[in-house]
Amino acid sequence: MAKQSGKKYQNLLDKAEELFWKYGYTSVSVDQIAKEAGISKMTIYKHFHSKEDLFVAVLMNNTEFHLNKLIEKIDEKYHTLDKIEAMYHYMLEINSQLSPVFVKEVMDRVNVLTKIVAYKEKRTLEIWRNIVEDGIQKKEIRNLDIDFISNLLLYMPTIFMKTDSYIDEAKRLKMFDNFFDFMRYGLLGGIESPKESTVKEGI
């Protein structure tokens, strides 16, 4: 019974996400979501106090989905620098796919934005900590303060992940390249990645 209830709950989140993504938060009603999910409006309000609460749950569910995908991509890599690079590339890819209208709807709702940002930062920081701890253990990066480096990796890239009009694509990519130069020589401390070692040895 609990398993069936869990499926209905997930179906509700999936249908709500589909409608929010397609029409936007403002244009979608709880009645419309209930109809698409094949449940009553009363059932929705048993789980959520308001449409905004449902919206937050949808965004958290979507965030968790992408974080799990991100972990899968990271697990495919061995070297710490490759893990870091894979993480940023995936984050940039997801960021570029977001609809400006949808992003504005989230930004305009402070309560929603605060909850999502806090949740995403907490979960992403956990992933960064695992990468850093693993890198130190494998002696691929220097034995630095884990909390400091994890927070640095979390917040530092925001400058080149911005899509503001005053930062054109060429400059953004240049900043991205410079950031990875810092990673190679500042974080790795002169330790070469497997790719660099292979090139030097002529393999």
Buried (B, 14 or more C-beta within 10 A) or exposed (E): EEEEEEEEBEBBBBBBBBBBBEEBBEEBEBEBBBBBBEBEEEBBBEBBEEBBBBBBBBBBBBBEEBBEEBBEEBEEBEBBBBBBBBBBEBBBEBEEEEEEEBEEBBEEBEEBBEBBEEBBEEBBBEBBBBBBBBBBEEEBBBEBEBEEBBBBBBEEBEEBBEEEEEBEEEEBEEBBEEBBEEBBEBBBEEBBBEEEEEEEEEE
